[in-house]
Amino acid sequence: MQAVQPADIDILCQMYGLDSVQVSMEVNEFRKVYCDTEAEIDISDLINVNSRHSKTKERKRKSEEEENEDDEEDNGDRVNDPMSDEDDEEANWDCEKQNITLWLSRGFLKPFRLIVQLSSFSHLRALYKILLTLPVTSCSAERSLSKHKLIKNHLRSTMLDPYMSSMLILALERDLLVNIKNDTIIDRLATKSKRLASLLIN
């Protein structure tokens, strides 16, 4: 395996204010350490494929039950073949499980977990964090524009920028917002001032 030279990563390091010589030395050292310890790195806690599969099956089962109820109300003569649906579902799940396993074994998660555990690769760790937070596609930007049209309509045409950006974040990160309890939001808001605390908590 060819060693990484400072000239190979000079532009990348200049862009993010890192020392290319130090980063190239750390990359070459880290390769040796990673080759020795790759088999011992455990990343099974990151994606539990079995629980994900059971949640997907439960969701599909509920939607199929609702469809069957609607079909029975419309016409009671039609009969579905549940065995063929289950076979297709299992085949799809096996394929998805293989893809997840392949992604976990060949992706960036194992090296990053080792870098986080070791303290001697500070420059490489900083570069890894930067690269992991860069967006790969423009989907998030396009999604925010489509949400912008929904939020800033003719009823909300006079919103100020801070309020509108907060509304956009709430709309875009709705999956995270659903998991936060209303009581937690109220308690956090009540700590901002005494007046809010008296209005919200008492």
Steps between C-alpha positions, in 0.01 A plus 500: 500500500644835393565755774302826499719800415435857624456615137211251456287670766643851495195672343259324738707593805541863389123527455439401863812649662681176579869413468534265199834356621354411840181355348694285249721365783192417708326331203800277434531408870125443533496258205736266685304525825167446321626191310605343832178577691227497232361159604463613864300818432137448600236708320200275557338763726477758218233330291289223648367345181270253674308766696474710185359201312242428773384864500465495120305172514268641768432813292426293189276265695291789633463658155403162347237446772350842425498424124339161561228658712429751222495221239264288709262792526513555123476136387533188712572270205866587431767289676866608540794260502694583820774241437629664180508841672698357793749330265558826312539689826756251635699511174502882508606496865787255432626726220473810722679322786787406266529863385508627859765245601712585195467875571599448864803286418637715216381845601649776713344395832768255613797733436317795657416302813867406539614861445259619770638241746865587431639837607815508286330595170361846577547649149352195329208501744427866419513429126272198539244707692501766227458244222222316686294817543521610136176439309538240227202616295286811462186323630493689830522836322222405258288370786540827688386697194187288463423543872560875462208518257275320748597714799513847346155518345269801459387469864859517628646747254637746760725262699838621620809294414568349847140379532492362146831314540372347826181388325706349216717303743190367675346397166819341364590310817148381571613144572714629789227734621246218528722322755519804733223517760295819537585518871872511417447792261287688755756445780786620277302810398406572862867524601552799266335754733306530825193628319492201267549269797204654684279476188598151386571301817259648758 
